């Protein structure tokens, strides 16, 4: 699902929202999540999952073409951990789809 798919789905589910309002809502939520992660905060959405920032320490890598050693600096990367309800829902729905396709 892409961002535009999400906007379309949101506008279709809530008839009082225009396409522009749905787009603004999605943009606002994603910006808020991104801003919180940049500030180092952890975001938890009950039943869905949590977003946090993980630190990757500096390390030595290799240039695949030349084989030369390259220093890779420390990085901070976003991380998503799905909640129990989301994991169970995905597992259940994929099992149902698999059973339906086997028939």
TORMAR-619560 format. One record per atom (N, C-alpha, C): chain; residue in three letters; y negated, z, x; atom name; residue number from 0. Coordinates in Angstrom, 1 decimal. Example, Ala and Ser with C-alpha at 12.3 -4.5 7.8 and 13.67 -1.06 7.14 Angstrom:
// TORMAR-619560
{chain: A resn: ALA py: 5.7 pz: 7.8 px: 13.2 name: N resi: 0}
{chain: A resn: ALA py: 4.5 pz: 7.8 px: 12.3 name: CA resi: 0}
{chain: A resn: ALA py: 3.3 pz: 7.8 px: 13.2 name: C resi: 0}
{chain: A resn: SER py: 2.2 pz: 7.1 px: 12.8 name: N resi: 1}
{chain: A resn: SER py: 1.1 pz: 7.1 px: 13.7 name: CA resi: 1}
{chain: A resn: SER py: 0.0 pz: 7.9 px: 12.9 name: C resi: 1}
END
This chain:
// TORMAR-619560
{chain: A resn: UNK py: 1.2 pz: 0.0 px: 0.8 name: N resi: 0}
{chain: A resn: UNK py: 0.0 pz: 0.0 px: 0.0 name: CA resi: 0}
{chain: A resn: UNK py: -1.2 pz: 0.0 px: 0.9 name: C resi: 0}
{chain: A resn: UNK py: -2.1 pz: -0.9 px: 0.6 name: N resi: 1}
{chain: A resn: UNK py: -3.4 pz: -1.0 px: 1.4 name: CA resi: 1}
{chain: A resn: UNK py: -4.5 pz: -0.2 px: 0.6 name: C resi: 1}
{chain: A resn: UNK py: -5.6 pz: -0.1 px: 1.3 name: N resi: 2}
{chain: A resn: UNK py: -6.7 pz: 0.7 px: 0.7 name: CA resi: 2}
{chain: A resn: UNK py: -7.2 pz: 0.0 px: -0.6 name: C resi: 2}
{chain: A resn: UNK py: -7.2 pz: -1.3 px: -0.6 name: N resi: 3}
{chain: A resn: UNK py: -7.7 pz: -2.1 px: -1.8 name: CA resi: 3}
{chain: A resn: UNK py: -6.6 pz: -1.9 px: -2.9 name: C resi: 3}
{chain: A resn: UNK py: -5.3 pz: -1.8 px: -2.6 name: N resi: 4}
{chain: A resn: UNK py: -4.3 pz: -1.6 px: -3.6 name: CA resi: 4}
{chain: A resn: UNK py: -4.5 pz: -0.2 px: -4.2 name: C resi: 4}
{chain: A resn: UNK py: -4.8 pz: 0.8 px: -3.4 name: N resi: 5}
{chain: A resn: UNK py: -5.1 pz: 2.1 px: -3.8 name: CA resi: 5}
{chain: A resn: UNK py: -6.3 pz: 2.2 px: -4.8 name: C resi: 5}
{chain: A resn: UNK py: -7.3 pz: 1.5 px: -4.4 name: N resi: 6}
{chain: A resn: UNK py: -8.5 pz: 1.4 px: -5.3 name: CA resi: 6}
{chain: A resn: UNK py: -8.2 pz: 0.8 px: -6.6 name: C resi: 6}
{chain: A resn: UNK py: -7.4 pz: -0.3 px: -6.6 name: N resi: 7}
{chain: A resn: UNK py: -7.0 pz: -1.0 px: -7.9 name: CA resi: 7}
{chain: A resn: UNK py: -6.2 pz: -0.1 px: -8.7 name: C resi: 7}
{chain: A resn: UNK py: -5.2 pz: 0.6 px: -8.1 name: N resi: 8}
{chain: A resn: UNK py: -4.3 pz: 1.5 px: -8.9 name: CA resi: 8}
{chain: A resn: UNK py: -5.1 pz: 2.6 px: -9.5 name: C resi: 8}
{chain: A resn: UNK py: -6.1 pz: 3.2 px: -8.7 name: N resi: 9}
{chain: A resn: UNK py: -6.9 pz: 4.3 px: -9.2 name: CA resi: 9}
{chain: A resn: UNK py: -7.8 pz: 3.8 px: -10.4 name: C resi: 9}
{chain: A resn: UNK py: -8.4 pz: 2.6 px: -10.3 name: N resi: 10}
{chain: A resn: UNK py: -9.2 pz: 2.1 px: -11.4 name: CA resi: 10}
{chain: A resn: UNK py: -8.3 pz: 1.8 px: -12.6 name: C resi: 10}
{chain: A resn: UNK py: -7.1 pz: 1.3 px: -12.4 name: N resi: 11}
{chain: A resn: UNK py: -6.2 pz: 1.0 px: -13.5 name: CA resi: 11}
{chain: A resn: UNK py: -5.7 pz: 2.3 px: -14.3 name: C resi: 11}
{chain: A resn: UNK py: -5.5 pz: 3.3 px: -13.5 name: N resi: 12}
{chain: A resn: UNK py: -5.0 pz: 4.6 px: -14.1 name: CA resi: 12}
{chain: A resn: UNK py: -6.1 pz: 5.3 px: -14.9 name: C resi: 12}
{chain: A resn: UNK py: -7.3 pz: 5.2 px: -14.4 name: N resi: 13}
{chain: A resn: UNK py: -8.4 pz: 5.9 px: -15.1 name: CA resi: 13}
{chain: A resn: UNK py: -9.4 pz: 4.9 px: -15.6 name: C resi: 13}
{chain: A resn: UNK py: -9.3 pz: 4.6 px: -16.9 name: N resi: 14}
{chain: A resn: UNK py: -10.2 pz: 3.6 px: -17.4 name: CA resi: 14}
{chain: A resn: UNK py: -11.7 pz: 3.9 px: -17.4 name: C resi: 14}
{chain: A resn: UNK py: -12.0 pz: 5.2 px: -17.3 name: N resi: 15}
{chain: A resn: UNK py: -13.4 pz: 5.5 px: -17.2 name: CA resi: 15}
{chain: A resn: UNK py: -14.0 pz: 5.2 px: -15.8 name: C resi: 15}
{chain: A resn: UNK py: -13.2 pz: 4.9 px: -14.8 name: N resi: 16}
{chain: A resn: UNK py: -13.7 pz: 4.5 px: -13.5 name: CA resi: 16}
{chain: A resn: UNK py: -13.8 pz: 3.0 px: -13.4 name: C resi: 16}
{chain: A resn: UNK py: -15.0 pz: 2.6 px: -12.9 name: N resi: 17}
{chain: A resn: UNK py: -15.1 pz: 1.2 px: -12.6 name: CA resi: 17}
{chain: A resn: UNK py: -14.5 pz: 0.9 px: -11.2 name: C resi: 17}
{chain: A resn: UNK py: -14.3 pz: -0.3 px: -10.9 name: N resi: 18}
{chain: A resn: UNK py: -13.7 pz: -0.7 px: -9.5 name: CA resi: 18}
{chain: A resn: UNK py: -14.6 pz: -0.1 px: -8.4 name: C resi: 18}
{chain: A resn: UNK py: -15.9 pz: -0.2 px: -8.6 name: N resi: 19}
{chain: A resn: UNK py: -16.8 pz: 0.3 px: -7.6 name: CA resi: 19}
{chain: A resn: UNK py: -16.7 pz: 1.9 px: -7.5 name: C resi: 19}
{chain: A resn: UNK py: -16.6 pz: 2.6 px: -8.6 name: N resi: 20}
{chain: A resn: UNK py: -16.5 pz: 4.0 px: -8.6 name: CA resi: 20}
{chain: A resn: UNK py: -15.2 pz: 4.4 px: -7.9 name: C resi: 20}
{chain: A resn: UNK py: -14.1 pz: 3.7 px: -8.2 name: N resi: 21}
{chain: A resn: UNK py: -12.8 pz: 4.0 px: -7.5 name: CA resi: 21}
{chain: A resn: UNK py: -12.9 pz: 3.8 px: -6.0 name: C resi: 21}
{chain: A resn: UNK py: -13.5 pz: 2.7 px: -5.7 name: N resi: 22}
{chain: A resn: UNK py: -13.7 pz: 2.4 px: -4.2 name: CA resi: 22}
{chain: A resn: UNK py: -14.5 pz: 3.5 px: -3.5 name: C resi: 22}
{chain: A resn: UNK py: -15.6 pz: 3.9 px: -4.2 name: N resi: 23}
{chain: A resn: UNK py: -16.4 pz: 5.0 px: -3.6 name: CA resi: 23}
{chain: A resn: UNK py: -15.6 pz: 6.3 px: -3.5 name: C resi: 23}
{chain: A resn: UNK py: -14.8 pz: 6.6 px: -4.5 name: N resi: 24}
{chain: A resn: UNK py: -13.9 pz: 7.8 px: -4.5 name: CA resi: 24}
{chain: A resn: UNK py: -13.0 pz: 7.8 px: -3.3 name: C resi: 24}
{chain: A resn: UNK py: -12.3 pz: 6.7 px: -3.1 name: N resi: 25}
{chain: A resn: UNK py: -11.3 pz: 6.5 px: -2.0 name: CA resi: 25}
{chain: A resn: UNK py: -12.0 pz: 6.6 px: -0.7 name: C resi: 25}
{chain: A resn: UNK py: -13.2 pz: 6.0 px: -0.6 name: N resi: 26}
{chain: A resn: UNK py: -13.9 pz: 6.0 px: 0.7 name: CA resi: 26}
{chain: A resn: UNK py: -14.4 pz: 7.4 px: 1.0 name: C resi: 26}
{chain: A resn: UNK py: -14.9 pz: 8.2 px: 0.0 name: N resi: 27}
{chain: A resn: UNK py: -15.3 pz: 9.5 px: 0.2 name: CA resi: 27}
{chain: A resn: UNK py: -14.2 pz: 10.4 px: 0.7 name: C resi: 27}
{chain: A resn: UNK py: -13.0 pz: 10.3 px: 0.0 name: N resi: 28}
{chain: A resn: UNK py: -11.9 pz: 11.2 px: 0.4 name: CA resi: 28}
{chain: A resn: UNK py: -11.4 pz: 10.9 px: 1.8 name: C resi: 28}
{chain: A resn: UNK py: -11.3 pz: 9.6 px: 2.2 name: N resi: 29}
{chain: A resn: UNK py: -10.8 pz: 9.2 px: 3.5 name: CA resi: 29}
{chain: A resn: UNK py: -11.9 pz: 9.6 px: 4.6 name: C resi: 29}
{chain: A resn: UNK py: -13.2 pz: 9.5 px: 4.3 name: N resi: 30}
{chain: A resn: UNK py: -14.2 pz: 9.9 px: 5.2 name: CA resi: 30}
{chain: A resn: UNK py: -14.1 pz: 11.4 px: 5.4 name: C resi: 30}
{chain: A resn: UNK py: -13.9 pz: 12.1 px: 4.3 name: N resi: 31}
{chain: A resn: UNK py: -13.9 pz: 13.6 px: 4.5 name: CA resi: 31}
{chain: A resn: UNK py: -12.7 pz: 14.0 px: 5.3 name: C resi: 31}
{chain: A resn: UNK py: -11.5 pz: 13.4 px: 5.1 name: N resi: 32}
{chain: A resn: UNK py: -10.4 pz: 13.7 px: 5.9 name: CA resi: 32}
{chain: A resn: UNK py: -10.6 pz: 13.4 px: 7.4 name: C resi: 32}
{chain: A resn: UNK py: -11.2 pz: 12.2 px: 7.7 name: N resi: 33}
{chain: A resn: UNK py: -11.5 pz: 11.8 px: 9.0 name: CA resi: 33}
{chain: A resn: UNK py: -12.5 pz: 12.7 px: 9.7 name: C resi: 33}
{chain: A resn: UNK py: -13.5 pz: 13.1 px: 9.0 name: N resi: 34}
{chain: A resn: UNK py: -14.6 pz: 14.0 px: 9.5 name: CA resi: 34}
{chain: A resn: UNK py: -14.0 pz: 15.4 px: 9.9 name: C resi: 34}
{chain: A resn: UNK py: -13.1 pz: 15.9 px: 9.0 name: N resi: 35}
{chain: A resn: UNK py: -12.5 pz: 17.2 px: 9.2 name: CA resi: 35}
{chain: A resn: UNK py: -11.6 pz: 17.1 px: 10.5 name: C resi: 35}
{chain: A resn: UNK py: -10.8 pz: 16.0 px: 10.6 name: N resi: 36}
{chain: A resn: UNK py: -10.0 pz: 15.9 px: 11.8 name: CA resi: 36}
{chain: A resn: UNK py: -10.8 pz: 15.8 px: 13.1 name: C resi: 36}
{chain: A resn: UNK py: -11.9 pz: 15.1 px: 13.0 name: N resi: 37}
{chain: A resn: UNK py: -12.7 pz: 15.0 px: 14.2 name: CA resi: 37}
{chain: A resn: UNK py: -13.3 pz: 16.3 px: 14.6 name: C resi: 37}
{chain: A resn: UNK py: -13.6 pz: 17.2 px: 13.7 name: N resi: 38}
{chain: A resn: UNK py: -14.0 pz: 18.5 px: 14.0 name: CA resi: 38}
{chain: A resn: UNK py: -12.9 pz: 19.5 px: 14.4 name: C resi: 38}
{chain: A resn: UNK py: -11.7 pz: 19.0 px: 14.3 name: N resi: 39}
{chain: A resn: UNK py: -10.5 pz: 19.8 px: 14.8 name: CA resi: 39}
{chain: A resn: UNK py: -9.9 pz: 20.6 px: 13.7 name: C resi: 39}
{chain: A resn: UNK py: -10.3 pz: 20.4 px: 12.4 name: N resi: 40}
{chain: A resn: UNK py: -9.7 pz: 21.2 px: 11.3 name: CA resi: 40}
{chain: A resn: UNK py: -8.4 pz: 20.6 px: 10.9 name: C resi: 40}
{chain: A resn: UNK py: -7.6 pz: 21.4 px: 10.2 name: N resi: 41}
{chain: A resn: UNK py: -6.3 pz: 21.0 px: 9.6 name: CA resi: 41}
{chain: A resn: UNK py: -6.5 pz: 20.9 px: 8.1 name: C resi: 41}
{chain: A resn: UNK py: -6.0 pz: 19.8 px: 7.6 name: N resi: 42}
{chain: A resn: UNK py: -6.1 pz: 19.6 px: 6.1 name: CA resi: 42}
{chain: A resn: UNK py: -4.7 pz: 19.7 px: 5.5 name: C resi: 42}
{chain: A resn: UNK py: -4.7 pz: 20.5 px: 4.4 name: N resi: 43}
{chain: A resn: UNK py: -3.4 pz: 20.7 px: 3.7 name: CA resi: 43}
{chain: A resn: UNK py: -3.6 pz: 20.4 px: 2.3 name: C resi: 43}
{chain: A resn: UNK py: -2.8 pz: 19.4 px: 1.8 name: N resi: 44}
{chain: A resn: UNK py: -2.8 pz: 19.1 px: 0.4 name: CA resi: 44}
{chain: A resn: UNK py: -1.5 pz: 19.5 px: -0.2 name: C resi: 44}
{chain: A resn: UNK py: -1.5 pz: 20.6 px: -1.0 name: N resi: 45}
{chain: A resn: UNK py: -0.2 pz: 21.2 px: -1.5 name: CA resi: 45}
{chain: A resn: UNK py: 0.6 pz: 20.1 px: -2.2 name: C resi: 45}
{chain: A resn: UNK py: 1.9 pz: 20.1 px: -2.0 name: N resi: 46}
{chain: A resn: UNK py: 2.8 pz: 19.1 px: -2.6 name: CA resi: 46}
{chain: A resn: UNK py: 2.8 pz: 17.7 px: -2.0 name: C resi: 46}
{chain: A resn: UNK py: 1.8 pz: 17.5 px: -1.1 name: N resi: 47}
{chain: A resn: UNK py: 1.7 pz: 16.2 px: -0.4 name: CA resi: 47}
{chain: A resn: UNK py: 2.0 pz: 16.3 px: 1.0 name: C resi: 47}
{chain: A resn: UNK py: 1.2 pz: 17.1 px: 1.8 name: N resi: 48}
{chain: A resn: UNK py: 1.5 pz: 17.2 px: 3.2 name: CA resi: 48}
{chain: A resn: UNK py: 0.2 pz: 17.7 px: 3.9 name: C resi: 48}
{chain: A resn: UNK py: 0.3 pz: 17.8 px: 5.2 name: N resi: 49}
{chain: A resn: UNK py: -0.8 pz: 18.3 px: 6.0 name: CA resi: 49}
{chain: A resn: UNK py: -1.2 pz: 17.3 px: 7.1 name: C resi: 49}
{chain: A resn: UNK py: -2.4 pz: 17.2 px: 7.4 name: N resi: 50}
{chain: A resn: UNK py: -3.0 pz: 16.4 px: 8.5 name: CA resi: 50}
{chain: A resn: UNK py: -3.5 pz: 17.4 px: 9.6 name: C resi: 50}
{chain: A resn: UNK py: -3.2 pz: 17.1 px: 10.8 name: N resi: 51}
{chain: A resn: UNK py: -3.7 pz: 17.9 px: 11.9 name: CA resi: 51}
{chain: A resn: UNK py: -3.9 pz: 17.0 px: 13.1 name: C resi: 51}
{chain: A resn: UNK py: -4.5 pz: 17.5 px: 14.2 name: N resi: 52}
{chain: A resn: UNK py: -4.7 pz: 16.8 px: 15.4 name: CA resi: 52}
{chain: A resn: UNK py: -3.8 pz: 17.3 px: 16.5 name: C resi: 52}
{chain: A resn: UNK py: -3.0 pz: 16.4 px: 17.1 name: N resi: 53}
{chain: A resn: UNK py: -2.2 pz: 16.8 px: 18.2 name: CA resi: 53}
{chain: A resn: UNK py: -2.8 pz: 16.4 px: 19.5 name: C resi: 53}
{chain: A resn: UNK py: -2.5 pz: 17.2 px: 20.5 name: N resi: 54}
{chain: A resn: UNK py: -3.0 pz: 16.8 px: 21.9 name: CA resi: 54}
{chain: A resn: UNK py: -1.9 pz: 16.2 px: 22.7 name: C resi: 54}
{chain: A resn: UNK py: -2.2 pz: 15.1 px: 23.3 name: N resi: 55}
{chain: A resn: UNK py: -1.2 pz: 14.4 px: 24.2 name: CA resi: 55}
{chain: A resn: UNK py: -1.8 pz: 14.7 px: 25.6 name: C resi: 55}
{chain: A resn: UNK py: -1.0 pz: 15.3 px: 26.4 name: N resi: 56}
{chain: A resn: UNK py: -1.5 pz: 15.7 px: 27.8 name: CA resi: 56}
{chain: A resn: UNK py: -1.6 pz: 14.4 px: 28.6 name: C resi: 56}
{chain: A resn: UNK py: -2.4 pz: 14.5 px: 29.7 name: N resi: 57}
{chain: A resn: UNK py: -2.5 pz: 13.3 px: 30.6 name: CA resi: 57}
{chain: A resn: UNK py: -1.1 pz: 13.1 px: 31.3 name: C resi: 57}
{chain: A resn: UNK py: -0.9 pz: 11.8 px: 31.6 name: N resi: 58}
{chain: A resn: UNK py: 0.4 pz: 11.5 px: 32.3 name: CA resi: 58}
{chain: A resn: UNK py: 0.3 pz: 10.3 px: 33.1 name: C resi: 58}
{chain: A resn: UNK py: 1.3 pz: 10.0 px: 33.9 name: N resi: 59}
{chain: A resn: UNK py: 1.3 pz: 8.8 px: 34.7 name: CA resi: 59}
{chain: A resn: UNK py: 2.2 pz: 7.8 px: 33.9 name: C resi: 59}
{chain: A resn: UNK py: 1.7 pz: 6.6 px: 33.8 name: N resi: 60}
{chain: A resn: UNK py: 2.4 pz: 5.5 px: 33.2 name: CA resi: 60}
{chain: A resn: UNK py: 2.6 pz: 4.3 px: 34.1 name: C resi: 60}
{chain: A resn: UNK py: 3.2 pz: 3.2 px: 33.7 name: N resi: 61}
{chain: A resn: UNK py: 3.3 pz: 2.1 px: 34.5 name: CA resi: 61}
{chain: A resn: UNK py: 2.8 pz: 0.8 px: 33.8 name: C resi: 61}
{chain: A resn: UNK py: 2.1 pz: 0.0 px: 34.6 name: N resi: 62}
{chain: A resn: UNK py: 1.7 pz: -1.3 px: 34.1 name: CA resi: 62}
{chain: A resn: UNK py: 3.0 pz: -2.2 px: 34.0 name: C resi: 62}
{chain: A resn: UNK py: 3.3 pz: -2.7 px: 32.8 name: N resi: 63}
{chain: A resn: UNK py: 4.6 pz: -3.4 px: 32.7 name: CA resi: 63}
{chain: A resn: UNK py: 4.6 pz: -4.7 px: 33.5 name: C resi: 63}
{chain: A resn: UNK py: 3.4 pz: -5.3 px: 33.8 name: N resi: 64}
{chain: A resn: UNK py: 3.4 pz: -6.6 px: 34.5 name: CA resi: 64}
{chain: A resn: UNK py: 3.6 pz: -6.3 px: 36.0 name: C resi: 64}
{chain: A resn: UNK py: 2.8 pz: -5.4 px: 36.6 name: N resi: 65}
{chain: A resn: UNK py: 2.9 pz: -5.2 px: 38.0 name: CA resi: 65}
{chain: A resn: UNK py: 3.7 pz: -4.1 px: 38.5 name: C resi: 65}
{chain: A resn: UNK py: 4.1 pz: -3.2 px: 37.5 name: N resi: 66}
{chain: A resn: UNK py: 4.8 pz: -2.0 px: 37.9 name: CA resi: 66}
{chain: A resn: UNK py: 4.0 pz: -0.9 px: 38.6 name: C resi: 66}
{chain: A resn: UNK py: 2.7 pz: -1.2 px: 38.7 name: N resi: 67}
{chain: A resn: UNK py: 1.7 pz: -0.2 px: 39.3 name: CA resi: 67}
{chain: A resn: UNK py: 1.6 pz: 1.0 px: 38.5 name: C resi: 67}
{chain: A resn: UNK py: 1.5 pz: 2.2 px: 39.1 name: N resi: 68}
{chain: A resn: UNK py: 1.3 pz: 3.5 px: 38.4 name: CA resi: 68}
{chain: A resn: UNK py: -0.1 pz: 3.5 px: 37.9 name: C resi: 68}
{chain: A resn: UNK py: -0.3 pz: 4.0 px: 36.6 name: N resi: 69}
{chain: A resn: UNK py: -1.6 pz: 4.0 px: 36.0 name: CA resi: 69}
{chain: A resn: UNK py: -1.7 pz: 5.4 px: 35.4 name: C resi: 69}
{chain: A resn: UNK py: -2.9 pz: 6.1 px: 35.6 name: N resi: 70}
{chain: A resn: UNK py: -3.1 pz: 7.4 px: 35.0 name: CA resi: 70}
{chain: A resn: UNK py: -3.6 pz: 7.2 px: 33.6 name: C resi: 70}
{chain: A resn: UNK py: -2.9 pz: 7.9 px: 32.7 name: N resi: 71}
{chain: A resn: UNK py: -3.2 pz: 7.8 px: 31.3 name: CA resi: 71}
{chain: A resn: UNK py: -3.9 pz: 9.1 px: 30.9 name: C resi: 71}
{chain: A resn: UNK py: -5.1 pz: 9.1 px: 30.4 name: N resi: 72}
{chain: A resn: UNK py: -5.9 pz: 10.3 px: 30.2 name: CA resi: 72}
{chain: A resn: UNK py: -5.4 pz: 11.1 px: 28.9 name: C resi: 72}
{chain: A resn: UNK py: -5.8 pz: 12.3 px: 28.8 name: N resi: 73}
{chain: A resn: UNK py: -5.5 pz: 13.1 px: 27.6 name: CA resi: 73}
{chain: A resn: UNK py: -6.0 pz: 12.5 px: 26.4 name: C resi: 73}
{chain: A resn: UNK py: -5.2 pz: 12.6 px: 25.3 name: N resi: 74}
{chain: A resn: UNK py: -5.7 pz: 12.0 px: 24.0 name: CA resi: 74}
{chain: A resn: UNK py: -5.5 pz: 13.1 px: 22.9 name: C resi: 74}
{chain: A resn: UNK py: -6.3 pz: 12.9 px: 21.9 name: N resi: 75}
{chain: A resn: UNK py: -6.1 pz: 13.7 px: 20.7 name: CA resi: 75}
{chain: A resn: UNK py: -5.8 pz: 12.7 px: 19.6 name: C resi: 75}
{chain: A resn: UNK py: -4.6 pz: 12.9 px: 18.9 name: N resi: 76}
{chain: A resn: UNK py: -4.2 pz: 11.9 px: 17.9 name: CA resi: 76}
{chain: A resn: UNK py: -3.9 pz: 12.6 px: 16.6 name: C resi: 76}
{chain: A resn: UNK py: -4.2 pz: 11.9 px: 15.5 name: N resi: 77}
{chain: A resn: UNK py: -3.9 pz: 12.5 px: 14.2 name: CA resi: 77}
{chain: A resn: UNK py: -2.4 pz: 12.5 px: 13.9 name: C resi: 77}
{chain: A resn: UNK py: -2.0 pz: 13.5 px: 13.2 name: N resi: 78}
{chain: A resn: UNK py: -0.6 pz: 13.7 px: 12.9 name: CA resi: 78}
{chain: A resn: UNK py: -0.5 pz: 14.1 px: 11.4 name: C resi: 78}
{chain: A resn: UNK py: 0.5 pz: 13.5 px: 10.7 name: N resi: 79}
{chain: A resn: UNK py: 0.7 pz: 13.8 px: 9.3 name: CA resi: 79}
{chain: A resn: UNK py: 2.1 pz: 14.4 px: 9.2 name: C resi: 79}
{chain: A resn: UNK py: 2.2 pz: 15.5 px: 8.5 name: N resi: 80}
{chain: A resn: UNK py: 3.5 pz: 16.2 px: 8.2 name: CA resi: 80}
{chain: A resn: UNK py: 3.7 pz: 16.2 px: 6.7 name: C resi: 80}
{chain: A resn: UNK py: 4.7 pz: 15.5 px: 6.1 name: N resi: 81}
{chain: A resn: UNK py: 4.8 pz: 15.5 px: 4.7 name: CA resi: 81}
{chain: A resn: UNK py: 5.3 pz: 16.8 px: 4.2 name: C resi: 81}
{chain: A resn: UNK py: 4.8 pz: 17.2 px: 3.0 name: N resi: 82}
{chain: A resn: UNK py: 5.2 pz: 18.4 px: 2.3 name: CA resi: 82}
{chain: A resn: UNK py: 6.6 pz: 18.3 px: 1.7 name: C resi: 82}
{chain: A resn: UNK py: 7.2 pz: 19.4 px: 1.4 name: N resi: 83}
{chain: A resn: UNK py: 8.6 pz: 19.5 px: 0.9 name: CA resi: 83}
{chain: A resn: UNK py: 8.7 pz: 18.6 px: -0.4 name: C resi: 83}
{chain: A resn: UNK py: 7.7 pz: 18.8 px: -1.3 name: N resi: 84}
{chain: A resn: UNK py: 7.7 pz: 18.0 px: -2.6 name: CA resi: 84}
{chain: A resn: UNK py: 7.7 pz: 16.5 px: -2.4 name: C resi: 84}
{chain: A resn: UNK py: 6.9 pz: 16.1 px: -1.4 name: N resi: 85}
{chain: A resn: UNK py: 6.8 pz: 14.6 px: -1.1 name: CA resi: 85}
{chain: A resn: UNK py: 8.1 pz: 14.1 px: -0.5 name: C resi: 85}
{chain: A resn: UNK py: 8.7 pz: 14.9 px: 0.4 name: N resi: 86}
{chain: A resn: UNK py: 9.9 pz: 14.5 px: 1.1 name: CA resi: 86}
{chain: A resn: UNK py: 11.0 pz: 14.4 px: 0.0 name: C resi: 86}
{chain: A resn: UNK py: 11.1 pz: 15.4 px: -0.9 name: N resi: 87}
{chain: A resn: UNK py: 12.2 pz: 15.3 px: -1.9 name: CA resi: 87}
{chain: A resn: UNK py: 12.0 pz: 14.2 px: -2.9 name: C resi: 87}
{chain: A resn: UNK py: 10.7 pz: 13.9 px: -3.3 name: N resi: 88}
{chain: A resn: UNK py: 10.4 pz: 12.9 px: -4.2 name: CA resi: 88}
{chain: A resn: UNK py: 10.8 pz: 11.5 px: -3.6 name: C resi: 88}
{chain: A resn: UNK py: 10.4 pz: 11.3 px: -2.3 name: N resi: 89}
{chain: A resn: UNK py: 10.7 pz: 10.0 px: -1.7 name: CA resi: 89}
{chain: A resn: UNK py: 12.3 pz: 9.9 px: -1.5 name: C resi: 89}
{chain: A resn: UNK py: 12.9 pz: 10.9 px: -1.2 name: N resi: 90}
{chain: A resn: UNK py: 14.4 pz: 10.9 px: -1.0 name: CA resi: 90}
{chain: A resn: UNK py: 15.1 pz: 10.5 px: -2.4 name: C resi: 90}
{chain: A resn: UNK py: 14.6 pz: 11.2 px: -3.4 name: N resi: 91}
{chain: A resn: UNK py: 15.2 pz: 11.0 px: -4.8 name: CA resi: 91}
{chain: A resn: UNK py: 14.9 pz: 9.6 px: -5.3 name: C resi: 91}
{chain: A resn: UNK py: 13.7 pz: 9.1 px: -5.1 name: N resi: 92}
{chain: A resn: UNK py: 13.3 pz: 7.8 px: -5.6 name: CA resi: 92}
{chain: A resn: UNK py: 14.0 pz: 6.7 px: -4.8 name: C resi: 92}
{chain: A resn: UNK py: 14.1 pz: 6.8 px: -3.5 name: N resi: 93}
{chain: A resn: UNK py: 14.8 pz: 5.8 px: -2.7 name: CA resi: 93}
{chain: A resn: UNK py: 16.3 pz: 5.8 px: -3.1 name: C resi: 93}
{chain: A resn: UNK py: 16.9 pz: 6.9 px: -3.3 name: N resi: 94}
{chain: A resn: UNK py: 18.3 pz: 7.0 px: -3.7 name: CA resi: 94}
{chain: A resn: UNK py: 18.5 pz: 6.3 px: -5.1 name: C resi: 94}
{chain: A resn: UNK py: 17.5 pz: 6.5 px: -6.0 name: N resi: 95}
{chain: A resn: UNK py: 17.6 pz: 5.8 px: -7.3 name: CA resi: 95}
{chain: A resn: UNK py: 17.5 pz: 4.3 px: -7.2 name: C resi: 95}
{chain: A resn: UNK py: 16.6 pz: 3.9 px: -6.3 name: N resi: 96}
{chain: A resn: UNK py: 16.4 pz: 2.4 px: -6.1 name: CA resi: 96}
{chain: A resn: UNK py: 17.7 pz: 1.8 px: -5.5 name: C resi: 96}
{chain: A resn: UNK py: 18.2 pz: 2.6 px: -4.5 name: N resi: 97}
{chain: A resn: UNK py: 19.5 pz: 2.1 px: -3.9 name: CA resi: 97}
{chain: A resn: UNK py: 20.6 pz: 2.0 px: -4.9 name: C resi: 97}
{chain: A resn: UNK py: 20.7 pz: 3.0 px: -5.8 name: N resi: 98}
{chain: A resn: UNK py: 21.8 pz: 2.9 px: -6.8 name: CA resi: 98}
{chain: A resn: UNK py: 21.6 pz: 1.8 px: -7.8 name: C resi: 98}
{chain: A resn: UNK py: 20.3 pz: 1.6 px: -8.1 name: N resi: 99}
{chain: A resn: UNK py: 20.0 pz: 0.5 px: -9.1 name: CA resi: 99}
{chain: A resn: UNK py: 20.3 pz: -0.9 px: -8.5 name: C resi: 99}
{chain: A resn: UNK py: 20.0 pz: -1.0 px: -7.2 name: N resi: 100}
{chain: A resn: UNK py: 20.3 pz: -2.3 px: -6.5 name: CA resi: 100}
{chain: A resn: UNK py: 21.8 pz: -2.6 px: -6.3 name: C resi: 100}
{chain: A resn: UNK py: 22.6 pz: -1.5 px: -6.2 name: N resi: 101}
{chain: A resn: UNK py: 24.0 pz: -1.6 px: -6.0 name: CA resi: 101}
{chain: A resn: UNK py: 24.7 pz: -2.1 px: -7.3 name: C resi: 101}
{chain: A resn: UNK py: 24.1 pz: -1.9 px: -8.4 name: N resi: 102}
{chain: A resn: UNK py: 24.7 pz: -2.3 px: -9.7 name: CA resi: 102}
{chain: A resn: UNK py: 24.7 pz: -3.8 px: -9.9 name: C resi: 102}
END
